[in-house]
Amino acid sequence: MTIQEMLQKLIDLGFSQRAIADRVGVTQPTIYRATKGAAVRYEVGKAIELFYEEQKKVAEKQQK
């Protein structure tokens, strides 16, 4: 799954770009650019991936 896809899933879960940016430690414009397919630094990509995985687990628990 790409960073762009992870961000879209987080947005679908109800997170705003600003909320994602705050959790990941970047600015909202960085998240906006990433949702449009722009490259991000490795560290940012890993932070997005970690946040996505955490929220995916939370969503799965809520569905049970």
PQR file of N, CA, C, O and H, with PARSE charges and radii, in Angstrom:
ATOM      1  N   MET A   1       0.846  -1.173   0.000 -0.4000 1.5000
ATOM      2  CA  MET A   1       0.000   0.000   0.000 -0.0000 2.0000
ATOM      3  C   MET A   1       0.894   1.240   0.000  0.5500 1.7000
ATOM      4  O   MET A   1       1.888   1.301   0.724 -0.5500 1.4000
ATOM      5  N   THR A   2       0.535   2.207  -0.804 -0.4000 1.5000
ATOM      6  CA  THR A   2       1.341   3.422  -0.904 -0.0000 2.0000
ATOM      7  C   THR A   2       0.987   4.405   0.213  0.5500 1.7000
ATOM      8  O   THR A   2      -0.046   4.274   0.870 -0.5500 1.4000
ATOM      9  H   THR A   2      -0.272   2.157  -1.392  0.4000 1.0000
ATOM     10  N   ILE A   3       1.848   5.371   0.411 -0.4000 1.5000
ATOM     11  CA  ILE A   3       1.589   6.434   1.385 -0.0000 2.0000
ATOM     12  C   ILE A   3       0.300   7.159   1.007  0.5500 1.7000
ATOM     13  O   ILE A   3      -0.518   7.475   1.871 -0.5500 1.4000
ATOM     14  H   ILE A   3       2.687   5.477  -0.123  0.4000 1.0000
ATOM     15  N   GLN A   4       0.126   7.417  -0.270 -0.4000 1.5000
ATOM     16  CA  GLN A   4      -1.076   8.094  -0.756 -0.0000 2.0000
ATOM     17  C   GLN A   4      -2.332   7.296  -0.385  0.5500 1.7000
ATOM     18  O   GLN A   4      -3.327   7.874   0.052 -0.5500 1.4000
ATOM     19  H   GLN A   4       0.791   7.161  -0.971  0.4000 1.0000
ATOM     20  N   GLU A   5      -2.290   5.990  -0.557 -0.4000 1.5000
ATOM     21  CA  GLU A   5      -3.432   5.138  -0.216 -0.0000 2.0000
ATOM     22  C   GLU A   5      -3.679   5.123   1.294  0.5500 1.7000
ATOM     23  O   GLU A   5      -4.826   5.166   1.739 -0.5500 1.4000
ATOM     24  H   GLU A   5      -1.482   5.519  -0.912  0.4000 1.0000
ATOM     25  N   MET A   6      -2.600   5.060   2.079 -0.4000 1.5000
ATOM     26  CA  MET A   6      -2.752   5.079   3.538 -0.0000 2.0000
ATOM     27  C   MET A   6      -3.402   6.378   3.995  0.5500 1.7000
ATOM     28  O   MET A   6      -4.289   6.371   4.848 -0.5500 1.4000
ATOM     29  H   MET A   6      -1.668   5.024   1.718  0.4000 1.0000
ATOM     30  N   LEU A   7      -2.960   7.480   3.428 -0.4000 1.5000
ATOM     31  CA  LEU A   7      -3.541   8.767   3.802 -0.0000 2.0000
ATOM     32  C   LEU A   7      -5.019   8.822   3.438  0.5500 1.7000
ATOM     33  O   LEU A   7      -5.827   9.337   4.211 -0.5500 1.4000
ATOM     34  H   LEU A   7      -2.239   7.485   2.734  0.4000 1.0000
ATOM     35  N   GLN A   8      -5.380   8.299   2.276 -0.4000 1.5000
ATOM     36  CA  GLN A   8      -6.785   8.312   1.878 -0.0000 2.0000
ATOM     37  C   GLN A   8      -7.630   7.471   2.829  0.5500 1.7000
ATOM     38  O   GLN A   8      -8.750   7.854   3.171 -0.5500 1.4000
ATOM     39  H   GLN A   8      -4.724   7.880   1.648  0.4000 1.0000
ATOM     40  N   LYS A   9      -7.100   6.334   3.255 -0.4000 1.5000
ATOM     41  CA  LYS A   9      -7.832   5.487   4.213 -0.0000 2.0000
ATOM     42  C   LYS A   9      -8.013   6.217   5.542  0.5500 1.7000
ATOM     43  O   LYS A   9      -9.081   6.139   6.151 -0.5500 1.4000
ATOM     44  H   LYS A   9      -6.191   6.023   2.978  0.4000 1.0000
ATOM     45  N   LEU A  10      -6.975   6.927   5.997 -0.4000 1.5000
ATOM     46  CA  LEU A  10      -7.086   7.695   7.241 -0.0000 2.0000
ATOM     47  C   LEU A  10      -8.144   8.793   7.112  0.5500 1.7000
ATOM     48  O   LEU A  10      -8.919   9.031   8.038 -0.5500 1.4000
ATOM     49  H   LEU A  10      -6.108   6.990   5.503  0.4000 1.0000
ATOM     50  N   ILE A  11      -8.166   9.448   5.972 -0.4000 1.5000
ATOM     51  CA  ILE A  11      -9.176  10.480   5.723 -0.0000 2.0000
ATOM     52  C   ILE A  11     -10.563   9.847   5.707  0.5500 1.7000
ATOM     53  O   ILE A  11     -11.516  10.412   6.245 -0.5500 1.4000
ATOM     54  H   ILE A  11      -7.536   9.255   5.220  0.4000 1.0000
ATOM     55  N   ASP A  12     -10.673   8.674   5.088 -0.4000 1.5000
ATOM     56  CA  ASP A  12     -11.953   7.953   5.064 -0.0000 2.0000
ATOM     57  C   ASP A  12     -12.412   7.576   6.472  0.5500 1.7000
ATOM     58  O   ASP A  12     -13.611   7.485   6.733 -0.5500 1.4000
ATOM     59  H   ASP A  12      -9.900   8.216   4.651  0.4000 1.0000
ATOM     60  N   LEU A  13     -11.455   7.358   7.379 -0.4000 1.5000
ATOM     61  CA  LEU A  13     -11.786   7.041   8.772 -0.0000 2.0000
ATOM     62  C   LEU A  13     -12.220   8.279   9.557  0.5500 1.7000
ATOM     63  O   LEU A  13     -12.658   8.168  10.702 -0.5500 1.4000
ATOM     64  H   LEU A  13     -10.481   7.431   7.167  0.4000 1.0000
ATOM     65  N   GLY A  14     -12.100   9.453   8.944 -0.4000 1.5000
ATOM     66  CA  GLY A  14     -12.564  10.675   9.589 -0.0000 2.0000
ATOM     67  C   GLY A  14     -11.482  11.629  10.045  0.5500 1.7000
ATOM     68  O   GLY A  14     -11.784  12.659  10.647 -0.5500 1.4000
ATOM     69  H   GLY A  14     -11.744   9.543   8.014  0.4000 1.0000
ATOM     70  N   PHE A  15     -10.228  11.311   9.774 -0.4000 1.5000
ATOM     71  CA  PHE A  15      -9.141  12.207  10.160 -0.0000 2.0000
ATOM     72  C   PHE A  15      -8.988  13.315   9.126  0.5500 1.7000
ATOM     73  O   PHE A  15      -9.033  13.062   7.923 -0.5500 1.4000
ATOM     74  H   PHE A  15      -9.982  10.474   9.285  0.4000 1.0000
ATOM     75  N   SER A  16      -8.808  14.537   9.600 -0.4000 1.5000
ATOM     76  CA  SER A  16      -8.522  15.646   8.693 -0.0000 2.0000
ATOM     77  C   SER A  16      -7.036  15.623   8.345  0.5500 1.7000
ATOM     78  O   SER A  16      -6.235  14.981   9.025 -0.5500 1.4000
ATOM     79  H   SER A  16      -8.772  14.743  10.578  0.4000 1.0000
ATOM     80  N   GLN A  17      -6.686  16.326   7.289 -0.4000 1.5000
ATOM     81  CA  GLN A  17      -5.268  16.432   6.937 -0.0000 2.0000
ATOM     82  C   GLN A  17      -4.495  17.073   8.084  0.5500 1.7000
ATOM     83  O   GLN A  17      -3.365  16.677   8.368 -0.5500 1.4000
ATOM     84  H   GLN A  17      -7.336  16.848   6.737  0.4000 1.0000
ATOM     85  N   ARG A  18      -5.090  18.050   8.738 -0.4000 1.5000
ATOM     86  CA  ARG A  18      -4.436  18.726   9.866 -0.0000 2.0000
ATOM     87  C   ARG A  18      -4.202  17.746  11.013  0.5500 1.7000
ATOM     88  O   ARG A  18      -3.126  17.740  11.612 -0.5500 1.4000
ATOM     89  H   ARG A  18      -6.009  18.372   8.507  0.4000 1.0000
ATOM     90  N   ALA A  19      -5.201  16.916  11.323 -0.4000 1.5000
ATOM     91  CA  ALA A  19      -5.058  15.948  12.419 -0.0000 2.0000
ATOM     92  C   ALA A  19      -3.962  14.937  12.103  0.5500 1.7000
ATOM     93  O   ALA A  19      -3.170  14.579  12.974 -0.5500 1.4000
ATOM     94  H   ALA A  19      -6.075  16.920  10.836  0.4000 1.0000
ATOM     95  N   ILE A  20      -3.920  14.483  10.865 -0.4000 1.5000
ATOM     96  CA  ILE A  20      -2.869  13.542  10.458 -0.0000 2.0000
ATOM     97  C   ILE A  20      -1.512  14.218  10.587  0.5500 1.7000
ATOM     98  O   ILE A  20      -0.571  13.636  11.126 -0.5500 1.4000
ATOM     99  H   ILE A  20      -4.563  14.773  10.157  0.4000 1.0000
ATOM    100  N   ALA A  21      -1.413  15.441  10.095 -0.4000 1.5000
ATOM    101  CA  ALA A  21      -0.149  16.183  10.153 -0.0000 2.0000
ATOM    102  C   ALA A  21       0.326  16.344  11.590  0.5500 1.7000
ATOM    103  O   ALA A  21       1.507  16.158  11.885 -0.5500 1.4000
ATOM    104  H   ALA A  21      -2.177  15.914   9.657  0.4000 1.0000
ATOM    105  N   ASP A  22      -0.597  16.691  12.483 -0.4000 1.5000
ATOM    106  CA  ASP A  22      -0.234  16.865  13.895 -0.0000 2.0000
ATOM    107  C   ASP A  22       0.288  15.566  14.493  0.5500 1.7000
ATOM    108  O   ASP A  22       1.270  15.578  15.236 -0.5500 1.4000
ATOM    109  H   ASP A  22      -1.556  16.842  12.244  0.4000 1.0000
ATOM    110  N   ARG A  23      -0.355  14.449  14.178 -0.4000 1.5000
ATOM    111  CA  ARG A  23       0.054  13.152  14.725 -0.0000 2.0000
ATOM    112  C   ARG A  23       1.386  12.684  14.155  0.5500 1.7000
ATOM    113  O   ARG A  23       2.158  12.007  14.834 -0.5500 1.4000
ATOM    114  H   ARG A  23      -1.152  14.440  13.574  0.4000 1.0000
ATOM    115  N   VAL A  24       1.652  13.053  12.891 -0.4000 1.5000
ATOM    116  CA  VAL A  24       2.862  12.592  12.208 -0.0000 2.0000
ATOM    117  C   VAL A  24       4.032  13.547  12.442  0.5500 1.7000
ATOM    118  O   VAL A  24       5.192  13.157  12.305 -0.5500 1.4000
ATOM    119  H   VAL A  24       1.025  13.604  12.340  0.4000 1.0000
ATOM    120  N   GLY A  25       3.728  14.798  12.795 -0.4000 1.5000
ATOM    121  CA  GLY A  25       4.788  15.765  13.063 -0.0000 2.0000
ATOM    122  C   GLY A  25       5.242  16.548  11.852  0.5500 1.7000
ATOM    123  O   GLY A  25       6.409  16.925  11.746 -0.5500 1.4000
ATOM    124  H   GLY A  25       2.786  15.115  12.907  0.4000 1.0000
ATOM    125  N   VAL A  26       4.310  16.794  10.932 -0.4000 1.5000
ATOM    126  CA  VAL A  26       4.607  17.600   9.748 -0.0000 2.0000
ATOM    127  C   VAL A  26       3.514  18.649   9.599  0.5500 1.7000
ATOM    128  O   VAL A  26       2.598  18.720  10.418 -0.5500 1.4000
ATOM    129  H   VAL A  26       3.362  16.488  11.019  0.4000 1.0000
ATOM    130  N   THR A  27       3.611  19.459   8.557 -0.4000 1.5000
ATOM    131  CA  THR A  27       2.584  20.467   8.312 -0.0000 2.0000
ATOM    132  C   THR A  27       1.455  19.887   7.464  0.5500 1.7000
ATOM    133  O   THR A  27       1.627  18.876   6.782 -0.5500 1.4000
ATOM    134  H   THR A  27       4.355  19.401   7.892  0.4000 1.0000
ATOM    135  N   GLN A  28       0.304  20.543   7.520 -0.4000 1.5000
ATOM    136  CA  GLN A  28      -0.836  20.109   6.711 -0.0000 2.0000
ATOM    137  C   GLN A  28      -0.517  20.165   5.220  0.5500 1.7000
ATOM    138  O   GLN A  28      -0.917  19.255   4.494 -0.5500 1.4000
ATOM    139  H   GLN A  28       0.165  21.364   8.073  0.4000 1.0000
ATOM    140  N   PRO A  29       0.190  21.197   4.723 -0.5600 1.5000
ATOM    141  CA  PRO A  29       0.517  21.190   3.297  0.2800 2.0000
ATOM    142  C   PRO A  29       1.362  19.977   2.866  0.5500 1.7000
ATOM    143  O   PRO A  29       1.251  19.518   1.730 -0.5500 1.4000
ATOM    144  N   THR A  30       2.194  19.468   3.764 -0.4000 1.5000
ATOM    145  CA  THR A  30       2.971  18.262   3.449 -0.0000 2.0000
ATOM    146  C   THR A  30       2.035  17.081   3.245  0.5500 1.7000
ATOM    147  O   THR A  30       2.218  16.292   2.318 -0.5500 1.4000
ATOM    148  H   THR A  30       2.285  19.841   4.687  0.4000 1.0000
ATOM    149  N   ILE A  31       1.034  16.960   4.109 -0.4000 1.5000
ATOM    150  CA  ILE A  31       0.062  15.876   3.967 -0.0000 2.0000
ATOM    151  C   ILE A  31      -0.736  16.061   2.683  0.5500 1.7000
ATOM    152  O   ILE A  31      -0.986  15.095   1.963 -0.5500 1.4000
ATOM    153  H   ILE A  31       0.886  17.602   4.862  0.4000 1.0000
ATOM    154  N   TYR A  32      -1.136  17.290   2.395 -0.4000 1.5000
ATOM    155  CA  TYR A  32      -1.876  17.565   1.158 -0.0000 2.0000
ATOM    156  C   TYR A  32      -1.073  17.110  -0.055  0.5500 1.7000
ATOM    157  O   TYR A  32      -1.594  16.421  -0.932 -0.5500 1.4000
ATOM    158  H   TYR A  32      -0.933  18.075   2.980  0.4000 1.0000
ATOM    159  N   ARG A  33       0.196  17.499  -0.096 -0.4000 1.5000
ATOM    160  CA  ARG A  33       1.036  17.118  -1.243 -0.0000 2.0000
ATOM    161  C   ARG A  33       1.179  15.605  -1.342  0.5500 1.7000
ATOM    162  O   ARG A  33       1.169  15.048  -2.439 -0.5500 1.4000
ATOM    163  H   ARG A  33       0.618  18.059   0.617  0.4000 1.0000
ATOM    164  N   ALA A  34       1.310  14.947  -0.207 -0.4000 1.5000
ATOM    165  CA  ALA A  34       1.439  13.487  -0.207 -0.0000 2.0000
ATOM    166  C   ALA A  34       0.163  12.823  -0.715  0.5500 1.7000
ATOM    167  O   ALA A  34       0.227  11.796  -1.391 -0.5500 1.4000
ATOM    168  H   ALA A  34       1.318  15.400   0.684  0.4000 1.0000
ATOM    169  N   THR A  35      -1.004  13.403  -0.396 -0.4000 1.5000
ATOM    170  CA  THR A  35      -2.258  12.825  -0.895 -0.0000 2.0000
ATOM    171  C   THR A  35      -2.365  12.962  -2.407  0.5500 1.7000
ATOM    172  O   THR A  35      -3.103  12.219  -3.054 -0.5500 1.4000
ATOM    173  H   THR A  35      -1.057  14.237   0.153  0.4000 1.0000
ATOM    174  N   LYS A  36      -1.636  13.901  -2.958 -0.4000 1.5000
ATOM    175  CA  LYS A  36      -1.633  14.104  -4.409 -0.0000 2.0000
ATOM    176  C   LYS A  36      -0.513  13.322  -5.093  0.5500 1.7000
ATOM    177  O   LYS A  36      -0.329  13.422  -6.306 -0.5500 1.4000
ATOM    178  H   LYS A  36      -1.037  14.505  -2.433  0.4000 1.0000
ATOM    179  N   GLY A  37       0.232  12.543  -4.305 -0.4000 1.5000
ATOM    180  CA  GLY A  37       1.252  11.677  -4.881 -0.0000 2.0000
ATOM    181  C   GLY A  37       2.678  12.176  -4.794  0.5500 1.7000
ATOM    182  O   GLY A  37       3.588  11.540  -5.325 -0.5500 1.4000
ATOM    183  H   GLY A  37       0.082  12.463  -3.320  0.4000 1.0000
ATOM    184  N   ALA A  38       2.891  13.307  -4.131 -0.4000 1.5000
ATOM    185  CA  ALA A  38       4.253  13.828  -3.994 -0.0000 2.0000
ATOM    186  C   ALA A  38       5.072  12.920  -3.074  0.5500 1.7000
ATOM    187  O   ALA A  38       4.538  12.289  -2.162 -0.5500 1.4000
ATOM    188  H   ALA A  38       2.152  13.823  -3.700  0.4000 1.0000
ATOM    189  N   ALA A  39       6.352  12.872  -3.331 -0.4000 1.5000
ATOM    190  CA  ALA A  39       7.254  12.074  -2.497 -0.0000 2.0000
ATOM    191  C   ALA A  39       7.402  12.733  -1.127  0.5500 1.7000
ATOM    192  O   ALA A  39       7.350  13.956  -0.998 -0.5500 1.4000
ATOM    193  H   ALA A  39       6.785  13.385  -4.073  0.4000 1.0000
ATOM    194  N   VAL A  40       7.587  11.899  -0.116 -0.4000 1.5000
ATOM    195  CA  VAL A  40       7.844  12.394   1.241 -0.0000 2.0000
ATOM    196  C   VAL A  40       9.147  11.789   1.743  0.5500 1.7000
ATOM    197  O   VAL A  40       9.597  10.756   1.246 -0.5500 1.4000
ATOM    198  H   VAL A  40       7.629  10.906  -0.221  0.4000 1.0000
ATOM    199  N   ARG A  41       9.747  12.441   2.730 -0.4000 1.5000
ATOM    200  CA  ARG A  41      10.964  11.896   3.334 -0.0000 2.0000
ATOM    201  C   ARG A  41      10.669  10.530   3.940  0.5500 1.7000
ATOM    202  O   ARG A  41       9.538  10.238   4.327 -0.5500 1.4000
ATOM    203  H   ARG A  41       9.382  13.280   3.134  0.4000 1.0000
ATOM    204  N   TYR A  42      11.696   9.707   4.016 -0.4000 1.5000
ATOM    205  CA  TYR A  42      11.554   8.354   4.559 -0.0000 2.0000
ATOM    206  C   TYR A  42      10.928   8.385   5.946  0.5500 1.7000
ATOM    207  O   TYR A  42      10.017   7.611   6.239 -0.5500 1.4000
ATOM    208  H   TYR A  42      12.615   9.945   3.702  0.4000 1.0000
ATOM    209  N   GLU A  43      11.419   9.282   6.799 -0.4000 1.5000
ATOM    210  CA  GLU A  43      10.933   9.356   8.177 -0.0000 2.0000
ATOM    211  C   GLU A  43       9.448   9.706   8.229  0.5500 1.7000
ATOM    212  O   GLU A  43       8.708   9.186   9.064 -0.5500 1.4000
ATOM    213  H   GLU A  43      12.159   9.910   6.560  0.4000 1.0000
ATOM    214  N   VAL A  44       9.025  10.583   7.338 -0.4000 1.5000
ATOM    215  CA  VAL A  44       7.614  10.970   7.283 -0.0000 2.0000
ATOM    216  C   VAL A  44       6.777   9.790   6.813  0.5500 1.7000
ATOM    217  O   VAL A  44       5.712   9.516   7.365 -0.5500 1.4000
ATOM    218  H   VAL A  44       9.626  11.006   6.659  0.4000 1.0000
ATOM    219  N   GLY A  45       7.255   9.102   5.804 -0.4000 1.5000
ATOM    220  CA  GLY A  45       6.547   7.925   5.307 -0.0000 2.0000
ATOM    221  C   GLY A  45       6.387   6.865   6.382  0.5500 1.7000
ATOM    222  O   GLY A  45       5.319   6.265   6.510 -0.5500 1.4000
ATOM    223  H   GLY A  45       8.121   9.325   5.355  0.4000 1.0000
ATOM    224  N   LYS A  46       7.438   6.629   7.155 -0.4000 1.5000
ATOM    225  CA  LYS A  46       7.360   5.640   8.236 -0.0000 2.0000
ATOM    226  C   LYS A  46       6.390   6.098   9.322  0.5500 1.7000
ATOM    227  O   LYS A  46       5.655   5.279   9.874 -0.5500 1.4000
ATOM    228  H   LYS A  46       8.306   7.116   7.051  0.4000 1.0000
ATOM    229  N   ALA A  47       6.377   7.385   9.634 -0.4000 1.5000
ATOM    230  CA  ALA A  47       5.453   7.904  10.645 -0.0000 2.0000
ATOM    231  C   ALA A  47       4.005   7.762  10.179  0.5500 1.7000
ATOM    232  O   ALA A  47       3.129   7.415  10.970 -0.5500 1.4000
ATOM    233  H   ALA A  47       6.975   8.050   9.185  0.4000 1.0000
ATOM    234  N   ILE A  48       3.756   8.030   8.904 -0.4000 1.5000
ATOM    235  CA  ILE A  48       2.409   7.857   8.347 -0.0000 2.0000
ATOM    236  C   ILE A  48       2.022   6.387   8.402  0.5500 1.7000
ATOM    237  O   ILE A  48       0.900   6.047   8.778 -0.5500 1.4000
ATOM    238  H   ILE A  48       4.468   8.312   8.261  0.4000 1.0000
ATOM    239  N   GLU A  49       2.947   5.522   8.029 -0.4000 1.5000
ATOM    240  CA  GLU A  49       2.674   4.083   8.051 -0.0000 2.0000
ATOM    241  C   GLU A  49       2.345   3.607   9.469  0.5500 1.7000
ATOM    242  O   GLU A  49       1.405   2.836   9.659 -0.5500 1.4000
ATOM    243  H   GLU A  49       3.859   5.797   7.724  0.4000 1.0000
ATOM    244  N   LEU A  50       3.104   4.057  10.453 -0.4000 1.5000
ATOM    245  CA  LEU A  50       2.864   3.670  11.841 -0.0000 2.0000
ATOM    246  C   LEU A  50       1.499   4.162  12.315  0.5500 1.7000
ATOM    247  O   LEU A  50       0.750   3.409  12.938 -0.5500 1.4000
ATOM    248  H   LEU A  50       3.868   4.683  10.299  0.4000 1.0000
ATOM    249  N   PHE A  51       1.174   5.412  12.025 -0.4000 1.5000
ATOM    250  CA  PHE A  51      -0.126   5.964  12.410 -0.0000 2.0000
ATOM    251  C   PHE A  51      -1.258   5.202  11.721  0.5500 1.7000
ATOM    252  O   PHE A  51      -2.275   4.899  12.345 -0.5500 1.4000
ATOM    253  H   PHE A  51       1.783   6.023  11.520  0.4000 1.0000
ATOM    254  N   TYR A  52      -1.082   4.896  10.447 -0.4000 1.5000
ATOM    255  CA  TYR A  52      -2.093   4.133   9.706 -0.0000 2.0000
ATOM    256  C   TYR A  52      -2.311   2.762  10.342  0.5500 1.7000
ATOM    257  O   TYR A  52      -3.452   2.350  10.550 -0.5500 1.4000
ATOM    258  H   TYR A  52      -0.255   5.142   9.941  0.4000 1.0000
ATOM    259  N   GLU A  53      -1.231   2.060  10.648 -0.4000 1.5000
ATOM    260  CA  GLU A  53      -1.349   0.718  11.240 -0.0000 2.0000
ATOM    261  C   GLU A  53      -2.047   0.774  12.598  0.5500 1.7000
ATOM    262  O   GLU A  53      -2.863  -0.092  12.911 -0.5500 1.4000
ATOM    263  H   GLU A  53      -0.304   2.395  10.479  0.4000 1.0000
ATOM    264  N   GLU A  54      -1.730   1.793  13.410 -0.4000 1.5000
ATOM    265  CA  GLU A  54      -2.389   1.956  14.708 -0.0000 2.0000
ATOM    266  C   GLU A  54      -3.893   2.159  14.529  0.5500 1.7000
ATOM    267  O   GLU A  54      -4.698   1.530  15.215 -0.5500 1.4000
ATOM    268  H   GLU A  54      -1.067   2.498  13.155  0.4000 1.0000
ATOM    269  N   GLN A  55      -4.257   3.030  13.614 -0.4000 1.5000
ATOM    270  CA  GLN A  55      -5.668   3.342  13.411 -0.0000 2.0000
ATOM    271  C   GLN A  55      -6.420   2.185  12.758  0.5500 1.7000
ATOM    272  O   GLN A  55      -7.612   1.995  13.002 -0.5500 1.4000
ATOM    273  H   GLN A  55      -3.602   3.541  13.057  0.4000 1.0000
ATOM    274  N   LYS A  56      -5.731   1.429  11.942 -0.4000 1.5000
ATOM    275  CA  LYS A  56      -6.336   0.244  11.329 -0.0000 2.0000
ATOM    276  C   LYS A  56      -6.716  -0.762  12.417  0.5500 1.7000
ATOM    277  O   LYS A  56      -7.796  -1.351  12.375 -0.5500 1.4000
ATOM    278  H   LYS A  56      -4.764   1.583  11.743  0.4000 1.0000
ATOM    279  N   LYS A  57      -5.825  -0.954  13.385 -0.4000 1.5000
ATOM    280  CA  LYS A  57      -6.104  -1.872  14.496 -0.0000 2.0000
ATOM    281  C   LYS A  57      -7.277  -1.376  15.328  0.5500 1.7000
ATOM    282  O   LYS A  57      -8.131  -2.166  15.730 -0.5500 1.4000
ATOM    283  H   LYS A  57      -4.948  -0.476  13.418  0.4000 1.0000
ATOM    284  N   VAL A  58      -7.325  -0.082  15.588 -0.4000 1.5000
ATOM    285  CA  VAL A  58      -8.430   0.497  16.356 -0.0000 2.0000
ATOM    286  C   VAL A  58      -9.747   0.273  15.618  0.5500 1.7000
ATOM    287  O   VAL A  58     -10.743  -0.117  16.228 -0.5500 1.4000
ATOM    288  H   VAL A  58      -6.631   0.560  15.261  0.4000 1.0000
ATOM    289  N   ALA A  59      -9.755   0.517  14.320 -0.4000 1.5000
ATOM    290  CA  ALA A  59     -10.974   0.348  13.525 -0.0000 2.0000
ATOM    291  C   ALA A  59     -11.422  -1.110  13.512  0.5500 1.7000
ATOM    292  O   ALA A  59     -12.618  -1.396  13.579 -0.5500 1.4000
ATOM    293  H   ALA A  59      -8.946   0.835  13.825  0.4000 1.0000
ATOM    294  N   GLU A  60     -10.467  -2.030  13.427 -0.4000 1.5000
ATOM    295  CA  GLU A  60     -10.805  -3.455  13.429 -0.0000 2.0000
ATOM    296  C   GLU A  60     -11.415  -3.868  14.763  0.5500 1.7000
ATOM    297  O   GLU A  60     -12.362  -4.653  14.793 -0.5500 1.4000
ATOM    298  H   GLU A  60      -9.496  -1.798  13.373  0.4000 1.0000
ATOM    299  N   LYS A  61     -10.881  -3.345  15.868 -0.4000 1.5000
ATOM    300  CA  LYS A  61     -11.420  -3.668  17.193 -0.0000 2.0000
ATOM    301  C   LYS A  61     -12.837  -3.128  17.350  0.5500 1.7000
ATOM    302  O   LYS A  61     -13.683  -3.767  17.976 -0.5500 1.4000
ATOM    303  H   LYS A  61     -10.112  -2.707  15.844  0.4000 1.0000
ATOM    304  N   GLN A  62     -13.096  -1.961  16.787 -0.4000 1.5000
ATOM    305  CA  GLN A  62     -14.419  -1.357  16.903 -0.0000 2.0000
ATOM    306  C   GLN A  62     -15.463  -2.124  16.096  0.5500 1.7000
ATOM    307  O   GLN A  62     -16.648  -2.092  16.426 -0.5500 1.4000
ATOM    308  H   GLN A  62     -12.410  -1.442  16.278  0.4000 1.0000
ATOM    309  N   GLN A  63     -15.032  -2.809  15.048 -0.4000 1.5000
ATOM    310  CA  GLN A  63     -15.962  -3.571  14.216 -0.0000 2.0000
ATOM    311  C   GLN A  63     -16.370  -4.878  14.869  0.5500 1.7000
ATOM    312  O   GLN A  63     -17.396  -5.454  14.505 -0.5500 1.4000
ATOM    313  H   GLN A  63     -14.069  -2.836  14.780  0.4000 1.0000
ATOM    314  N   LYS A  64     -15.587  -5.358  15.826 -0.4000 1.5000
ATOM    315  CA  LYS A  64     -15.876  -6.653  16.469 -0.0000 2.0000
ATOM    316  C   LYS A  64     -16.979  -6.547  17.475  0.5500 1.7000
ATOM    317  O   LYS A  64     -17.341  -7.543  18.102 -0.5500 1.4000
ATOM    318  H   LYS A  64     -14.754  -4.890  16.122  0.4000 1.0000
TER
END
